[in-house]
Amino acid sequence: MIGYIAGALTTIAFAPQLLQALTTKSTKDVSIMMLLCSTSGMVLWLFHGIQVKDPALIVANSISVVLASSLLGLKIKNDYSSSIFKFDRKI
């Protein structure tokens, strides 16, 4: 039971930030390093949960990875896409 409660709380933690980013179309105040570390950690926890067959870890981290990856994708799109893909350069 504690695993499910902990999983729910950590999963819910990313939802407000993702909703804020979708609403304002801004991710400038979100740390890319925090997103990279959090998403990587969640993926590793998901793999661990699969290995030990722990439903609480699998469910919570599956949802968390989707939310965190979505926020990471928005961060990259909003803040780094022009410098990575050079969309602002004329050919």
PDB file of N, CA, C and O in Angstrom:
ATOM      1  N   MET A   1       0.821  -1.203   0.000  1.00  0.00           N
ATOM      2  CA  MET A   1       0.000   0.000   0.000  1.00  0.00           C
ATOM      3  C   MET A   1       0.857   1.255   0.000  1.00  0.00           C
ATOM      4  O   MET A   1       0.559   2.214  -0.712  1.00  0.00           O
ATOM      5  N   ILE A   2       1.916   1.254   0.792  1.00  0.00           N
ATOM      6  CA  ILE A   2       2.806   2.424   0.855  1.00  0.00           C
ATOM      7  C   ILE A   2       3.432   2.675  -0.507  1.00  0.00           C
ATOM      8  O   ILE A   2       3.591   3.828  -0.910  1.00  0.00           O
ATOM      9  N   GLY A   3       3.791   1.608  -1.226  1.00  0.00           N
ATOM     10  CA  GLY A   3       4.383   1.755  -2.565  1.00  0.00           C
ATOM     11  C   GLY A   3       3.446   2.446  -3.533  1.00  0.00           C
ATOM     12  O   GLY A   3       3.876   3.281  -4.329  1.00  0.00           O
ATOM     13  N   TYR A   4       2.174   2.106  -3.472  1.00  0.00           N
ATOM     14  CA  TYR A   4       1.203   2.743  -4.364  1.00  0.00           C
ATOM     15  C   TYR A   4       0.992   4.209  -4.017  1.00  0.00           C
ATOM     16  O   TYR A   4       0.868   5.044  -4.913  1.00  0.00           O
ATOM     17  N   ILE A   5       0.951   4.529  -2.743  1.00  0.00           N
ATOM     18  CA  ILE A   5       0.793   5.930  -2.313  1.00  0.00           C
ATOM     19  C   ILE A   5       2.019   6.742  -2.723  1.00  0.00           C
ATOM     20  O   ILE A   5       1.887   7.838  -3.268  1.00  0.00           O
ATOM     21  N   ALA A   6       3.207   6.206  -2.460  1.00  0.00           N
ATOM     22  CA  ALA A   6       4.441   6.900  -2.849  1.00  0.00           C
ATOM     23  C   ALA A   6       4.498   7.084  -4.356  1.00  0.00           C
ATOM     24  O   ALA A   6       4.863   8.154  -4.844  1.00  0.00           O
ATOM     25  N   GLY A   7       4.142   6.053  -5.085  1.00  0.00           N
ATOM     26  CA  GLY A   7       4.137   6.134  -6.545  1.00  0.00           C
ATOM     27  C   GLY A   7       3.160   7.176  -7.062  1.00  0.00           C
ATOM     28  O   GLY A   7       3.471   7.930  -7.984  1.00  0.00           O
ATOM     29  N   ALA A   8       1.977   7.212  -6.463  1.00  0.00           N
ATOM     30  CA  ALA A   8       0.973   8.199  -6.876  1.00  0.00           C
ATOM     31  C   ALA A   8       1.466   9.622  -6.634  1.00  0.00           C
ATOM     32  O   ALA A   8       1.297  10.494  -7.486  1.00  0.00           O
ATOM     33  N   LEU A   9       2.068   9.853  -5.486  1.00  0.00           N
ATOM     34  CA  LEU A   9       2.557  11.195  -5.161  1.00  0.00           C
ATOM     35  C   LEU A   9       3.686  11.631  -6.086  1.00  0.00           C
ATOM     36  O   LEU A   9       3.693  12.767  -6.560  1.00  0.00           O
ATOM     37  N   THR A  10       4.635  10.744  -6.347  1.00  0.00           N
ATOM     38  CA  THR A  10       5.747  11.130  -7.229  1.00  0.00           C
ATOM     39  C   THR A  10       5.288  11.267  -8.674  1.00  0.00           C
ATOM     40  O   THR A  10       5.838  12.071  -9.427  1.00  0.00           O
ATOM     41  N   THR A  11       4.299  10.498  -9.060  1.00  0.00           N
ATOM     42  CA  THR A  11       3.751  10.614 -10.419  1.00  0.00           C
ATOM     43  C   THR A  11       3.001  11.926 -10.587  1.00  0.00           C
ATOM     44  O   THR A  11       3.169  12.625 -11.586  1.00  0.00           O
ATOM     45  N   ILE A  12       2.185  12.249  -9.615  1.00  0.00           N
ATOM     46  CA  ILE A  12       1.395  13.489  -9.662  1.00  0.00           C
ATOM     47  C   ILE A  12       2.284  14.724  -9.659  1.00  0.00           C
ATOM     48  O   ILE A  12       1.883  15.776 -10.157  1.00  0.00           O
ATOM     49  N   ALA A  13       3.479  14.609  -9.106  1.00  0.00           N
ATOM     50  CA  ALA A  13       4.367  15.768  -8.977  1.00  0.00           C
ATOM     51  C   ALA A  13       4.693  16.424 -10.315  1.00  0.00           C
ATOM     52  O   ALA A  13       4.881  17.640 -10.366  1.00  0.00           O
ATOM     53  N   PHE A  14       4.766  15.657 -11.393  1.00  0.00           N
ATOM     54  CA  PHE A  14       5.104  16.231 -12.695  1.00  0.00           C
ATOM     55  C   PHE A  14       3.898  16.823 -13.417  1.00  0.00           C
ATOM     56  O   PHE A  14       4.067  17.654 -14.309  1.00  0.00           O
ATOM     57  N   ALA A  15       2.705  16.421 -13.056  1.00  0.00           N
ATOM     58  CA  ALA A  15       1.500  16.871 -13.752  1.00  0.00           C
ATOM     59  C   ALA A  15       1.316  18.389 -13.732  1.00  0.00           C
ATOM     60  O   ALA A  15       1.063  18.967 -14.789  1.00  0.00           O
ATOM     61  N   PRO A  16       1.429  19.068 -12.580  1.00  0.00           N
ATOM     62  CA  PRO A  16       1.238  20.521 -12.594  1.00  0.00           C
ATOM     63  C   PRO A  16       2.251  21.260 -13.473  1.00  0.00           C
ATOM     64  O   PRO A  16       1.902  22.230 -14.145  1.00  0.00           O
ATOM     65  N   GLN A  17       3.494  20.803 -13.466  1.00  0.00           N
ATOM     66  CA  GLN A  17       4.515  21.460 -14.292  1.00  0.00           C
ATOM     67  C   GLN A  17       4.227  21.244 -15.775  1.00  0.00           C
ATOM     68  O   GLN A  17       4.389  22.161 -16.579  1.00  0.00           O
ATOM     69  N   LEU A  18       3.806  20.050 -16.134  1.00  0.00           N
ATOM     70  CA  LEU A  18       3.464  19.765 -17.525  1.00  0.00           C
ATOM     71  C   LEU A  18       2.259  20.590 -17.960  1.00  0.00           C
ATOM     72  O   LEU A  18       2.265  21.160 -19.051  1.00  0.00           O
ATOM     73  N   LEU A  19       1.229  20.661 -17.128  1.00  0.00           N
ATOM     74  CA  LEU A  19       0.049  21.474 -17.447  1.00  0.00           C
ATOM     75  C   LEU A  19       0.410  22.947 -17.586  1.00  0.00           C
ATOM     76  O   LEU A  19      -0.085  23.628 -18.484  1.00  0.00           O
ATOM     77  N   GLN A  20       1.272  23.438 -16.701  1.00  0.00           N
ATOM     78  CA  GLN A  20       1.722  24.835 -16.772  1.00  0.00           C
ATOM     79  C   GLN A  20       2.460  25.096 -18.082  1.00  0.00           C
ATOM     80  O   GLN A  20       2.234  26.113 -18.737  1.00  0.00           O
ATOM     81  N   ALA A  21       3.341  24.175 -18.459  1.00  0.00           N
ATOM     82  CA  ALA A  21       4.111  24.331 -19.698  1.00  0.00           C
ATOM     83  C   ALA A  21       3.193  24.282 -20.920  1.00  0.00           C
ATOM     84  O   ALA A  21       3.386  25.041 -21.870  1.00  0.00           O
ATOM     85  N   LEU A  22       2.201  23.400 -20.901  1.00  0.00           N
ATOM     86  CA  LEU A  22       1.263  23.324 -22.021  1.00  0.00           C
ATOM     87  C   LEU A  22       0.392  24.570 -22.106  1.00  0.00           C
ATOM     88  O   LEU A  22       0.078  25.044 -23.198  1.00  0.00           O
ATOM     89  N   THR A  23       0.006  25.097 -20.951  1.00  0.00           N
ATOM     90  CA  THR A  23      -0.862  26.280 -20.915  1.00  0.00           C
ATOM     91  C   THR A  23      -0.130  27.539 -21.341  1.00  0.00           C
ATOM     92  O   THR A  23      -0.639  28.312 -22.153  1.00  0.00           O
ATOM     93  N   THR A  24       1.065  27.750 -20.797  1.00  0.00           N
ATOM     94  CA  THR A  24       1.809  28.989 -21.067  1.00  0.00           C
ATOM     95  C   THR A  24       2.700  28.896 -22.291  1.00  0.00           C
ATOM     96  O   THR A  24       3.188  29.917 -22.777  1.00  0.00           O
ATOM     97  N   LYS A  25       2.920  27.695 -22.797  1.00  0.00           N
ATOM     98  CA  LYS A  25       3.840  27.460 -23.914  1.00  0.00           C
ATOM     99  C   LYS A  25       5.263  27.884 -23.565  1.00  0.00           C
ATOM    100  O   LYS A  25       6.052  28.224 -24.446  1.00  0.00           O
ATOM    101  N   SER A  26       5.584  27.862 -22.271  1.00  0.00           N
ATOM    102  CA  SER A  26       6.914  28.262 -21.817  1.00  0.00           C
ATOM    103  C   SER A  26       7.495  27.192 -20.903  1.00  0.00           C
ATOM    104  O   SER A  26       6.816  26.663 -20.023  1.00  0.00           O
ATOM    105  N   THR A  27       8.769  26.888 -21.135  1.00  0.00           N
ATOM    106  CA  THR A  27       9.497  25.953 -20.282  1.00  0.00           C
ATOM    107  C   THR A  27      10.826  26.557 -19.841  1.00  0.00           C
ATOM    108  O   THR A  27      11.718  25.839 -19.388  1.00  0.00           O
ATOM    109  N   LYS A  28      10.958  27.871 -19.973  1.00  0.00           N
ATOM    110  CA  LYS A  28      12.247  28.504 -19.688  1.00  0.00           C
ATOM    111  C   LYS A  28      12.667  28.375 -18.224  1.00  0.00           C
ATOM    112  O   LYS A  28      13.861  28.409 -17.925  1.00  0.00           O
ATOM    113  N   ASP A  29      11.721  28.231 -17.318  1.00  0.00           N
ATOM    114  CA  ASP A  29      12.058  28.116 -15.899  1.00  0.00           C
ATOM    115  C   ASP A  29      12.215  26.671 -15.428  1.00  0.00           C
ATOM    116  O   ASP A  29      12.399  26.423 -14.236  1.00  0.00           O
ATOM    117  N   VAL A  30      12.142  25.722 -16.354  1.00  0.00           N
ATOM    118  CA  VAL A  30      12.306  24.313 -16.005  1.00  0.00           C
ATOM    119  C   VAL A  30      13.746  23.913 -16.321  1.00  0.00           C
ATOM    120  O   VAL A  30      14.250  24.196 -17.408  1.00  0.00           O
ATOM    121  N   SER A  31      14.395  23.266 -15.382  1.00  0.00           N
ATOM    122  CA  SER A  31      15.789  22.856 -15.550  1.00  0.00           C
ATOM    123  C   SER A  31      15.909  21.619 -16.438  1.00  0.00           C
ATOM    124  O   SER A  31      15.289  20.590 -16.169  1.00  0.00           O
ATOM    125  N   ILE A  32      16.702  21.726 -17.485  1.00  0.00           N
ATOM    126  CA  ILE A  32      16.927  20.592 -18.375  1.00  0.00           C
ATOM    127  C   ILE A  32      17.653  19.462 -17.640  1.00  0.00           C
ATOM    128  O   ILE A  32      17.363  18.286 -17.862  1.00  0.00           O
ATOM    129  N   MET A  33      18.589  19.819 -16.773  1.00  0.00           N
ATOM    130  CA  MET A  33      19.314  18.789 -16.025  1.00  0.00           C
ATOM    131  C   MET A  33      18.394  18.040 -15.066  1.00  0.00           C
ATOM    132  O   MET A  33      18.524  16.826 -14.913  1.00  0.00           O
ATOM    133  N   MET A  34      17.473  18.741 -14.422  1.00  0.00           N
ATOM    134  CA  MET A  34      16.515  18.090 -13.537  1.00  0.00           C
ATOM    135  C   MET A  34      15.652  17.120 -14.333  1.00  0.00           C
ATOM    136  O   MET A  34      15.393  16.004 -13.882  1.00  0.00           O
ATOM    137  N   LEU A  35      15.210  17.535 -15.507  1.00  0.00           N
ATOM    138  CA  LEU A  35      14.383  16.666 -16.332  1.00  0.00           C
ATOM    139  C   LEU A  35      15.155  15.445 -16.818  1.00  0.00           C
ATOM    140  O   LEU A  35      14.631  14.331 -16.805  1.00  0.00           O
ATOM    141  N   LEU A  36      16.394  15.648 -17.243  1.00  0.00           N
ATOM    142  CA  LEU A  36      17.209  14.523 -17.702  1.00  0.00           C
ATOM    143  C   LEU A  36      17.477  13.528 -16.575  1.00  0.00           C
ATOM    144  O   LEU A  36      17.354  12.318 -16.764  1.00  0.00           O
ATOM    145  N   CYS A  37      17.840  14.043 -15.412  1.00  0.00           N
ATOM    146  CA  CYS A  37      18.111  13.168 -14.264  1.00  0.00           C
ATOM    147  C   CYS A  37      16.846  12.460 -13.795  1.00  0.00           C
ATOM    148  O   CYS A  37      16.870  11.256 -13.537  1.00  0.00           O
ATOM    149  N   SER A  38      15.757  13.183 -13.682  1.00  0.00           N
ATOM    150  CA  SER A  38      14.499  12.586 -13.215  1.00  0.00           C
ATOM    151  C   SER A  38      13.988  11.532 -14.186  1.00  0.00           C
ATOM    152  O   SER A  38      13.603  10.437 -13.775  1.00  0.00           O
ATOM    153  N   THR A  39      13.986  11.860 -15.462  1.00  0.00           N
ATOM    154  CA  THR A  39      13.490  10.915 -16.456  1.00  0.00           C
ATOM    155  C   THR A  39      14.364   9.666 -16.494  1.00  0.00           C
ATOM    156  O   THR A  39      13.851   8.549 -16.560  1.00  0.00           O
ATOM    157  N   SER A  40      15.666   9.848 -16.453  1.00  0.00           N
ATOM    158  CA  SER A  40      16.588   8.703 -16.443  1.00  0.00           C
ATOM    159  C   SER A  40      16.365   7.840 -15.204  1.00  0.00           C
ATOM    160  O   SER A  40      16.322   6.613 -15.298  1.00  0.00           O
ATOM    161  N   GLY A  41      16.225   8.476 -14.051  1.00  0.00           N
ATOM    162  CA  GLY A  41      15.974   7.745 -12.814  1.00  0.00           C
ATOM    163  C   GLY A  41      14.663   6.980 -12.867  1.00  0.00           C
ATOM    164  O   GLY A  41      14.589   5.839 -12.409  1.00  0.00           O
ATOM    165  N   MET A  42      13.633   7.597 -13.419  1.00  0.00           N
ATOM    166  CA  MET A  42      12.332   6.918 -13.531  1.00  0.00           C
ATOM    167  C   MET A  42      12.412   5.721 -14.461  1.00  0.00           C
ATOM    168  O   MET A  42      11.811   4.682 -14.188  1.00  0.00           O
ATOM    169  N   VAL A  43      13.148   5.856 -15.554  1.00  0.00           N
ATOM    170  CA  VAL A  43      13.313   4.724 -16.471  1.00  0.00           C
ATOM    171  C   VAL A  43      14.024   3.571 -15.757  1.00  0.00           C
ATOM    172  O   VAL A  43      13.644   2.409 -15.902  1.00  0.00           O
ATOM    173  N   LEU A  44      15.056   3.907 -14.988  1.00  0.00           N
ATOM    174  CA  LEU A  44      15.775   2.865 -14.251  1.00  0.00           C
ATOM    175  C   LEU A  44      14.889   2.210 -13.187  1.00  0.00           C
ATOM    176  O   LEU A  44      14.934   0.992 -13.008  1.00  0.00           O
ATOM    177  N   TRP A  45      14.085   3.012 -12.481  1.00  0.00           N
ATOM    178  CA  TRP A  45      13.143   2.453 -11.505  1.00  0.00           C
ATOM    179  C   TRP A  45      12.119   1.562 -12.204  1.00  0.00           C
ATOM    180  O   TRP A  45      11.722   0.532 -11.661  1.00  0.00           O
ATOM    181  N   LEU A  46      11.690   1.951 -13.401  1.00  0.00           N
ATOM    182  CA  LEU A  46      10.747   1.134 -14.163  1.00  0.00           C
ATOM    183  C   LEU A  46      11.384  -0.211 -14.510  1.00  0.00           C
ATOM    184  O   LEU A  46      10.759  -1.256 -14.328  1.00  0.00           O
ATOM    185  N   PHE A  47      12.618  -0.192 -15.006  1.00  0.00           N
ATOM    186  CA  PHE A  47      13.312  -1.440 -15.322  1.00  0.00           C
ATOM    187  C   PHE A  47      13.480  -2.310 -14.068  1.00  0.00           C
ATOM    188  O   PHE A  47      13.318  -3.530 -14.122  1.00  0.00           O
ATOM    189  N   HIS A  48      13.803  -1.675 -12.960  1.00  0.00           N
ATOM    190  CA  HIS A  48      13.935  -2.415 -11.701  1.00  0.00           C
ATOM    191  C   HIS A  48      12.594  -3.048 -11.307  1.00  0.00           C
ATOM    192  O   HIS A  48      12.536  -4.213 -10.913  1.00  0.00           O
ATOM    193  N   GLY A  49      11.533  -2.269 -11.419  1.00  0.00           N
ATOM    194  CA  GLY A  49      10.209  -2.787 -11.097  1.00  0.00           C
ATOM    195  C   GLY A  49       9.833  -3.975 -11.959  1.00  0.00           C
ATOM    196  O   GLY A  49       9.218  -4.927 -11.480  1.00  0.00           O
ATOM    197  N   ILE A  50      10.202  -3.920 -13.238  1.00  0.00           N
ATOM    198  CA  ILE A  50       9.933  -5.039 -14.134  1.00  0.00           C
ATOM    199  C   ILE A  50      10.749  -6.263 -13.705  1.00  0.00           C
ATOM    200  O   ILE A  50      10.241  -7.384 -13.697  1.00  0.00           O
ATOM    201  N   GLN A  51      12.017  -6.037 -13.349  1.00  0.00           N
ATOM    202  CA  GLN A  51      12.872  -7.149 -12.930  1.00  0.00           C
ATOM    203  C   GLN A  51      12.360  -7.844 -11.672  1.00  0.00           C
ATOM    204  O   GLN A  51      12.369  -9.072 -11.586  1.00  0.00           O
ATOM    205  N   VAL A  52      11.913  -7.054 -10.699  1.00  0.00           N
ATOM    206  CA  VAL A  52      11.445  -7.647  -9.444  1.00  0.00           C
ATOM    207  C   VAL A  52       9.937  -7.917  -9.449  1.00  0.00           C
ATOM    208  O   VAL A  52       9.373  -8.387  -8.461  1.00  0.00           O
ATOM    209  N   LYS A  53       9.302  -7.612 -10.579  1.00  0.00           N
ATOM    210  CA  LYS A  53       7.851  -7.839 -10.756  1.00  0.00           C
ATOM    211  C   LYS A  53       7.024  -7.134  -9.684  1.00  0.00           C
ATOM    212  O   LYS A  53       6.150  -7.728  -9.053  1.00  0.00           O
ATOM    213  N   ASP A  54       7.327  -5.842  -9.497  1.00  0.00           N
ATOM    214  CA  ASP A  54       6.606  -5.029  -8.511  1.00  0.00           C
ATOM    215  C   ASP A  54       5.610  -4.131  -9.238  1.00  0.00           C
ATOM    216  O   ASP A  54       6.010  -3.157  -9.876  1.00  0.00           O
ATOM    217  N   PRO A  55       4.312  -4.449  -9.150  1.00  0.00           N
ATOM    218  CA  PRO A  55       3.300  -3.664  -9.872  1.00  0.00           C
ATOM    219  C   PRO A  55       3.292  -2.177  -9.497  1.00  0.00           C
ATOM    220  O   PRO A  55       3.065  -1.328 -10.359  1.00  0.00           O
ATOM    221  N   ALA A  56       3.535  -1.858  -8.237  1.00  0.00           N
ATOM    222  CA  ALA A  56       3.535  -0.455  -7.819  1.00  0.00           C
ATOM    223  C   ALA A  56       4.634   0.320  -8.544  1.00  0.00           C
ATOM    224  O   ALA A  56       4.393   1.425  -9.029  1.00  0.00           O
ATOM    225  N   LEU A  57       5.819  -0.242  -8.620  1.00  0.00           N
ATOM    226  CA  LEU A  57       6.921   0.423  -9.324  1.00  0.00           C
ATOM    227  C   LEU A  57       6.652   0.516 -10.822  1.00  0.00           C
ATOM    228  O   LEU A  57       6.945   1.533 -11.450  1.00  0.00           O
ATOM    229  N   ILE A  58       6.100  -0.534 -11.381  1.00  0.00           N
ATOM    230  CA  ILE A  58       5.847  -0.558 -12.827  1.00  0.00           C
ATOM    231  C   ILE A  58       4.799   0.481 -13.214  1.00  0.00           C
ATOM    232  O   ILE A  58       5.014   1.261 -14.142  1.00  0.00           O
ATOM    233  N   VAL A  59       3.680   0.496 -12.518  1.00  0.00           N
ATOM    234  CA  VAL A  59       2.592   1.423 -12.856  1.00  0.00           C
ATOM    235  C   VAL A  59       3.021   2.878 -12.636  1.00  0.00           C
ATOM    236  O   VAL A  59       2.891   3.715 -13.529  1.00  0.00           O
ATOM    237  N   ALA A  60       3.530   3.163 -11.447  1.00  0.00           N
ATOM    238  CA  ALA A  60       3.890   4.544 -11.119  1.00  0.00           C
ATOM    239  C   ALA A  60       4.973   5.077 -12.049  1.00  0.00           C
ATOM    240  O   ALA A  60       4.871   6.204 -12.535  1.00  0.00           O
ATOM    241  N   ASN A  61       5.998   4.288 -12.300  1.00  0.00           N
ATOM    242  CA  ASN A  61       7.085   4.781 -13.122  1.00  0.00           C
ATOM    243  C   ASN A  61       6.745   4.801 -14.603  1.00  0.00           C
ATOM    244  O   ASN A  61       7.307   5.608 -15.343  1.00  0.00           O
ATOM    245  N   SER A  62       5.848   3.945 -15.054  1.00  0.00           N
ATOM    246  CA  SER A  62       5.387   4.021 -16.446  1.00  0.00           C
ATOM    247  C   SER A  62       4.701   5.356 -16.697  1.00  0.00           C
ATOM    248  O   SER A  62       4.983   6.034 -17.686  1.00  0.00           O
ATOM    249  N   ILE A  63       3.805   5.726 -15.800  1.00  0.00           N
ATOM    250  CA  ILE A  63       3.094   7.003 -15.933  1.00  0.00           C
ATOM    251  C   ILE A  63       4.059   8.168 -15.759  1.00  0.00           C
ATOM    252  O   ILE A  63       4.001   9.143 -16.509  1.00  0.00           O
ATOM    253  N   SER A  64       4.940   8.070 -14.778  1.00  0.00           N
ATOM    254  CA  SER A  64       5.909   9.145 -14.530  1.00  0.00           C
ATOM    255  C   SER A  64       6.832   9.367 -15.726  1.00  0.00           C
ATOM    256  O   SER A  64       7.142  10.508 -16.068  1.00  0.00           O
ATOM    257  N   VAL A  65       7.266   8.289 -16.355  1.00  0.00           N
ATOM    258  CA  VAL A  65       8.142   8.415 -17.529  1.00  0.00           C
ATOM    259  C   VAL A  65       7.412   9.139 -18.661  1.00  0.00           C
ATOM    260  O   VAL A  65       8.002   9.971 -19.349  1.00  0.00           O
ATOM    261  N   VAL A  66       6.138   8.825 -18.854  1.00  0.00           N
ATOM    262  CA  VAL A  66       5.363   9.503 -19.895  1.00  0.00           C
ATOM    263  C   VAL A  66       5.259  10.999 -19.598  1.00  0.00           C
ATOM    264  O   VAL A  66       5.485  11.826 -20.482  1.00  0.00           O
ATOM    265  N   LEU A  67       4.915  11.348 -18.353  1.00  0.00           N
ATOM    266  CA  LEU A  67       4.782  12.762 -17.987  1.00  0.00           C
ATOM    267  C   LEU A  67       6.117  13.494 -18.087  1.00  0.00           C
ATOM    268  O   LEU A  67       6.192  14.567 -18.684  1.00  0.00           O
ATOM    269  N   ALA A  68       7.159  12.926 -17.511  1.00  0.00           N
ATOM    270  CA  ALA A  68       8.467  13.579 -17.512  1.00  0.00           C
ATOM    271  C   ALA A  68       9.036  13.674 -18.926  1.00  0.00           C
ATOM    272  O   ALA A  68       9.639  14.685 -19.286  1.00  0.00           O
ATOM    273  N   SER A  69       8.846  12.629 -19.726  1.00  0.00           N
ATOM    274  CA  SER A  69       9.327  12.665 -21.105  1.00  0.00           C
ATOM    275  C   SER A  69       8.582  13.712 -21.924  1.00  0.00           C
ATOM    276  O   SER A  69       9.168  14.378 -22.777  1.00  0.00           O
ATOM    277  N   SER A  70       7.299  13.850 -21.660  1.00  0.00           N
ATOM    278  CA  SER A  70       6.519  14.886 -22.354  1.00  0.00           C
ATOM    279  C   SER A  70       7.048  16.268 -22.016  1.00  0.00           C
ATOM    280  O   SER A  70       7.213  17.111 -22.898  1.00  0.00           O
ATOM    281  N   LEU A  71       7.314  16.500 -20.739  1.00  0.00           N
ATOM    282  CA  LEU A  71       7.854  17.789 -20.321  1.00  0.00           C
ATOM    283  C   LEU A  71       9.253  17.995 -20.903  1.00  0.00           C
ATOM    284  O   LEU A  71       9.586  19.098 -21.336  1.00  0.00           O
ATOM    285  N   LEU A  72      10.058  16.959 -20.915  1.00  0.00           N
ATOM    286  CA  LEU A  72      11.397  17.040 -21.506  1.00  0.00           C
ATOM    287  C   LEU A  72      11.303  17.352 -22.998  1.00  0.00           C
ATOM    288  O   LEU A  72      12.060  18.176 -23.511  1.00  0.00           O
ATOM    289  N   GLY A  73      10.377  16.697 -23.689  1.00  0.00           N
ATOM    290  CA  GLY A  73      10.176  16.978 -25.111  1.00  0.00           C
ATOM    291  C   GLY A  73       9.762  18.417 -25.358  1.00  0.00           C
ATOM    292  O   GLY A  73      10.255  19.058 -26.286  1.00  0.00           O
ATOM    293  N   LEU A  74       8.855  18.927 -24.531  1.00  0.00           N
ATOM    294  CA  LEU A  74       8.450  20.337 -24.654  1.00  0.00           C
ATOM    295  C   LEU A  74       9.627  21.275 -24.387  1.00  0.00           C
ATOM    296  O   LEU A  74       9.798  22.281 -25.077  1.00  0.00           O
ATOM    297  N   LYS A  75      10.430  20.939 -23.388  1.00  0.00           N
ATOM    298  CA  LYS A  75      11.599  21.760 -23.054  1.00  0.00           C
ATOM    299  C   LYS A  75      12.557  21.821 -24.243  1.00  0.00           C
ATOM    300  O   LYS A  75      13.021  22.898 -24.615  1.00  0.00           O
ATOM    301  N   ILE A  76      12.845  20.682 -24.827  1.00  0.00           N
ATOM    302  CA  ILE A  76      13.756  20.644 -25.977  1.00  0.00           C
ATOM    303  C   ILE A  76      13.146  21.394 -27.156  1.00  0.00           C
ATOM    304  O   ILE A  76      13.830  22.177 -27.816  1.00  0.00           O
ATOM    305  N   LYS A  77      11.867  21.158 -27.420  1.00  0.00           N
ATOM    306  CA  LYS A  77      11.188  21.839 -28.533  1.00  0.00           C
ATOM    307  C   LYS A  77      11.170  23.351 -28.336  1.00  0.00           C
ATOM    308  O   LYS A  77      11.498  24.107 -29.250  1.00  0.00           O
ATOM    309  N   ASN A  78      10.786  23.786 -27.142  1.00  0.00           N
ATOM    310  CA  ASN A  78      10.641  25.215 -26.885  1.00  0.00           C
ATOM    311  C   ASN A  78      11.962  25.956 -26.760  1.00  0.00           C
ATOM    312  O   ASN A  78      12.089  27.080 -27.245  1.00  0.00           O
ATOM    313  N   ASP A  79      12.939  25.345 -26.121  1.00  0.00           N
ATOM    314  CA  ASP A  79      14.151  26.084 -25.767  1.00  0.00           C
ATOM    315  C   ASP A  79      15.376  25.746 -26.604  1.00  0.00           C
ATOM    316  O   ASP A  79      16.324  26.531 -26.654  1.00  0.00           O
ATOM    317  N   TYR A  80      15.371  24.598 -27.257  1.00  0.00           N
ATOM    318  CA  TYR A  80      16.596  24.168 -27.939  1.00  0.00           C
ATOM    319  C   TYR A  80      16.424  23.818 -29.405  1.00  0.00           C
ATOM    320  O   TYR A  80      17.425  23.614 -30.093  1.00  0.00           O
ATOM    321  N   SER A  81      15.207  23.738 -29.914  1.00  0.00           N
ATOM    322  CA  SER A  81      15.017  23.252 -31.277  1.00  0.00           C
ATOM    323  C   SER A  81      15.682  24.136 -32.326  1.00  0.00           C
ATOM    324  O   SER A  81      16.223  23.618 -33.303  1.00  0.00           O
ATOM    325  N   SER A  82      15.654  25.436 -32.154  1.00  0.00           N
ATOM    326  CA  SER A  82      16.258  26.300 -33.171  1.00  0.00           C
ATOM    327  C   SER A  82      17.776  26.179 -33.183  1.00  0.00           C
ATOM    328  O   SER A  82      18.398  26.303 -34.239  1.00  0.00           O
ATOM    329  N   SER A  83      18.380  25.936 -32.021  1.00  0.00           N
ATOM    330  CA  SER A  83      19.835  25.799 -31.996  1.00  0.00           C
ATOM    331  C   SER A  83      20.284  24.402 -32.405  1.00  0.00           C
ATOM    332  O   SER A  83      21.373  24.243 -32.957  1.00  0.00           O
ATOM    333  N   ILE A  84      19.463  23.386 -32.144  1.00  0.00           N
ATOM    334  CA  ILE A  84      19.825  22.011 -32.509  1.00  0.00           C
ATOM    335  C   ILE A  84      19.610  21.772 -33.996  1.00  0.00           C
ATOM    336  O   ILE A  84      20.480  21.230 -34.677  1.00  0.00           O
ATOM    337  N   PHE A  85      18.455  22.177 -34.491  1.00  0.00           N
ATOM    338  CA  PHE A  85      18.095  21.878 -35.862  1.00  0.00           C
ATOM    339  C   PHE A  85      18.317  23.035 -36.823  1.00  0.00           C
ATOM    340  O   PHE A  85      18.117  22.890 -38.029  1.00  0.00           O
ATOM    341  N   LYS A  86      18.724  24.171 -36.303  1.00  0.00           N
ATOM    342  CA  LYS A  86      19.024  25.339 -37.115  1.00  0.00           C
ATOM    343  C   LYS A  86      17.846  25.749 -37.998  1.00  0.00           C
ATOM    344  O   LYS A  86      18.020  26.036 -39.183  1.00  0.00           O
ATOM    345  N   PHE A  87      16.642  25.773 -37.412  1.00  0.00           N
ATOM    346  CA  PHE A  87      15.460  26.155 -38.161  1.00  0.00           C
ATOM    347  C   PHE A  87      15.459  27.640 -38.533  1.00  0.00           C
ATOM    348  O   PHE A  87      14.774  28.042 -39.473  1.00  0.00           O
ATOM    349  N   ASP A  88      16.207  28.440 -37.814  1.00  0.00           N
ATOM    350  CA  ASP A  88      16.203  29.865 -38.077  1.00  0.00           C
ATOM    351  C   ASP A  88      17.182  30.251 -39.182  1.00  0.00           C
ATOM    352  O   ASP A  88      17.241  31.419 -39.566  1.00  0.00           O
ATOM    353  N   ARG A  89      17.936  29.311 -39.693  1.00  0.00           N
ATOM    354  CA  ARG A  89      18.935  29.598 -40.718  1.00  0.00           C
ATOM    355  C   ARG A  89      18.310  29.469 -42.102  1.00  0.00           C
ATOM    356  O   ARG A  89      17.616  28.492 -42.382  1.00  0.00           O
ATOM    357  N   LYS A  90      18.552  30.451 -42.969  1.00  0.00           N
ATOM    358  CA  LYS A  90      18.040  30.405 -44.334  1.00  0.00           C
ATOM    359  C   LYS A  90      19.017  29.652 -45.221  1.00  0.00           C
ATOM    360  O   LYS A  90      20.234  29.766 -45.082  1.00  0.00           O
ATOM    361  N   ILE A  91      18.449  28.880 -46.136  1.00  0.00           N
ATOM    362  CA  ILE A  91      19.296  28.096 -47.050  1.00  0.00           C
ATOM    363  C   ILE A  91      19.388  28.783 -48.384  1.00  0.00           C
ATOM    364  O   ILE A  91      20.055  28.284 -49.290  1.00  0.00           O
TER     365      ILE A  91
END
